[in-house]
Amino acid sequence: MLTGKTFLITGVLMESSIAFHVAKIAQEQGAQVILTSFGRTMKITRTIAKRLPQEAPVIELDVTSEEDLAALADRIGEHAERLDGVLHSIGFAPEGAFTFLDATWEDVGTAVHVSAYSLKALAVAALPRMTQGGSIVGLTFDASYAWPVYDWMGVAKAAFESTNRYLARDLGPKGVRCNLVAAGPIRTTAAKSIPGFEQFEETWDDRAPVGWDVGDPVPTAKACTMLLSDWFPATTGEILHVDGGVHAMGV
C-alpha cells in the first residue's frame, strides 16, 4: 500500500509507542521511514529503531528549537529526496499543568508550545520536502470534553485540534492533507507521565461498545498509517476516533 513512500515519524521512544507501530506497519507496507529524536533520547530512539523490520535512520529534531526546525529539510535530504507524509506524535506538559486552577502560565505555555504549536512548526519545516503533496497526521485525545486529571493538556489538545483545521485550510492548496487520530488511552511513556492516568484505564473498556485494550497501540497505528496513505485523498481537517466507540456513547 505504501511502496515508494517516505514518511517522517516523530515520537518513537519505546516499542509500546504508537509511533513505533506506525513506523513498523508503514515499513511492512513498503514505505521508507525516517525517525526523529533529540538530546538524551537520541540513544534510546536509535536502539528502538533497530527493532523495526528495517533499521531506520534517526535525525535530530527538537520541535521547540528554531535551529532544528530550520535544518529539518536538509537533514531529511540526507536520507530521502522527497517526503510523502509526517506523523506528529509529540506532547508534553510540566507536572504543574495537571492542576488546572494552580497552573502557572510558564507551565501552560510549555504545554501549548510543545503539544499544539509544534504541529504548525513541524508542518512548515517539513513542507519543502513535500514537493508532491502528502499527508500530515497527528495524535490527539478528544478535546471536546473536560476530562479528569488532563487539565491544561486538554486545553493544549483543543488548540492542537484547531491548529489542524487551519493547517488543512492553508496546506490543502499545496496538496497536503492534515488529519488527526483521537485515540483512546494507550499505556505509553507519555501516558504514564500523566498523574491519575489509571482513571482512564479502569473505565474505558467498560464504556467502549467494541471493547478497548489500553496495552494495544496497533488499532491506533493502523488508522494513522491509513491516513498517511493515498486511501483518503479527499479527507482533510478531520479527526478520526479510534477509541472503541466511547466518543459516541452517553454517560
N, C-alpha and C positions, 0 to 999 in steps of 0.2 A: 504493500500500500504506500510505502514511503521511499521507494527506491529512487535514488538520485537527490533526495532532500538532505539538507543540512540544518540542524537545529542547535541553538544556544540554550543550554539548560542551567538555570541557577538553582541553588538551594540543595545540592546533594551533600548531605552531611553524614548520613548513616544509610545502611541498607533498608531501614524502615522508612526512609524519606519518600514521600510521594514523588519527588523529583527523580530519585534513583530509579523508581519503577517506570516513570515516563521515559527516561533515557534507555532503560532496558527494552521496553516494548518498542520504542522507536527504532532501536538497532535491529531488533528481531524482524521488524517490518521493512528493513533495508536502508534506514537513514544513517547518516553520519552525525554524531553528536559531539559538541564541544561543551565542556563544563566550566563553570566559574567558581572561584572561591577567593579568599583573601586572608592575609595575616596568618595567625596561628592555625586557622582551619585549613590552610592550603595542604598541609601534610596529610590531614585526615581525608580530604576530598581526593587527593591523589591515590591514597590507599584504597578507598572505596571504588574509585574508577577502575581499578584492576579487577573488580568483581563483576563488571559488566561483561556481556558476551564478547565485546571487543574493547580493550582498554581505550578510554577516551582521553584526549588532551585536556588539561586544566589551565585556564588563563586567569590572571588576577583581575578581580573586579570588586571594589567596594562601592556600592551604589550611592554612598554619600560623598565620594571623592570625585571632585571635578576632574582631577588629573586622570584617574582611572577611566572615567566616562569618556573623556576626550581621546584616550588611547584605545578604546574598545574596538573600533573598526579595524585599526591596524593589527591589534592582537588577534582578532578573528581571522584577518587576512593571512596570518602565518600558517593557518590550517585549512582555510577554505576561501575560495574567491567570492562565493555568494552564500547568503543566509536565507533560509526559507521560513524560519519561524523562531520564536523566542518563548521560553517558559519562564514566567516570573513566579518564583516560589520563595519569596523573601518577606520576612516580617519580624519585627522586634519592638518591644516596648519595655522600658525600665520597670522595675517592680512597683515603683510609686504610681505608675499609670493604671494599676489594677485596684486602686482605691479611688473611686470616682470623685467624691467631694473633697478629698485631701490632695489630689494630684496637683503638682506644680506645672506651670507652662513648660519648663525645661523638660520634664518627663513627657508631657503631651506632645510637645514639638518634636521630640526624638521619635516618638511613635508614628506621628503623621509623616515625618520626613522619610523614615526607613520603610514604612508599611504602605504608604499611599503615593506620595510624590515620586518615589523611586520608580513607579510604573511608567510615568511620563519620561523620567530621566533615562531609563533603560531603553525605552522605545526609540527616543530621539538618537541615543548613542548608537543603537544597532541599525537604524534606518539606512545609513549609507551602504550597508552590505545587503540590504533587502531590495536589490535592483529589479527584481521581477515580482515584487509584491510578496505576500505571505501572510503569516498569522502570528499574532501575539496572544498568548493565553496566560491568565493569572489565576491564582487560587484565593478564594475568599471564604469567609464564614458568614452566612446570611446576615447582612446588616439591617434587615427590616425590623428587627426586634431588639429590645434591651435585654441582653442575656445576663444570667447570674455570672458574677466574677469577671466578665470580659471587659467591662468598663470602658476606659479610653481606647483600648484596642478595638472595641466595637465601633467607636466613633471614627477611628482611623480606617476601618474597613468600609464604613459608609463613604468616606472620602475616596477610598480606593475604587469603589464601585462607580462613583460619579466620574472619577478620572478615566475609567474605562470607556464610559459613554462619550466623553469629549474626545478621547483618542480615536474612537470609532468614527466620529464626525470628521476629524482633521486628517486621519490617515487613510480613510476609505478611498478618496480620490487618487491616492498613491498605490492602490491595490493591496493595502494591508488591512486585514480584518483583526478586530480586537474583541476578545470574549473572555469571560470568567467562568470558573467552575466553583460553585458553592458546595463545598464538601461537608459531610457530617464529620463528627470528631474522629480524628485518627491519632493513635498513640505514637506521635513523633517526638523528636527532640524539642521542637518549638512548643508543642502542646504541653509537654512536661514542665516547661518553664512558667506556665500559667497557674497561679495559685488557685486551688479548688477545681482544677480541670476534671477531677474524678466525678464531679456532679453531673457532667455531660455523659461520661462513660456509663454511669449507673442507670441512667434513664433512657438513653437514646434508642436502644434496641427494643425496649418495650413500646415505644411510640411509633416505630418505623413499620409500616404495613408489610414490607418485604424483609424486615429484619435489618440489623446493622452490626457489623463486626469492627470494633474500634482498632483491632490489630491487623486489618486487611486494607492496605492502601491501593490495591490493584484496581478496583472499580473506578476510583477517582483518577488513577493514572491512565486508564483506558479512555476515559472521557476527555482528558487533556490531550491525549495523542490523537483522538479523532478530530478535535477542534484544530489541532496543528496541521492536520492533513487537508487535502483538497475536497473532502467529502461534505464540507459545509461552505460552499462557495458564495452563498448569498446571506450568510449569517454574520452579523457583527453588532457590537453593543449589547450582546446577550449575556445573561447569567444562567448557566445550566446547573440545576440542582442535582447533586449526586449524594443523597443523604438518606436513602432508604424510604423516602416519601414523607419525612417528618414535616417538611415545609408546607405540605398541603393539608395537614391534619389540624383539627381543633384541639383544645386542651383536653 
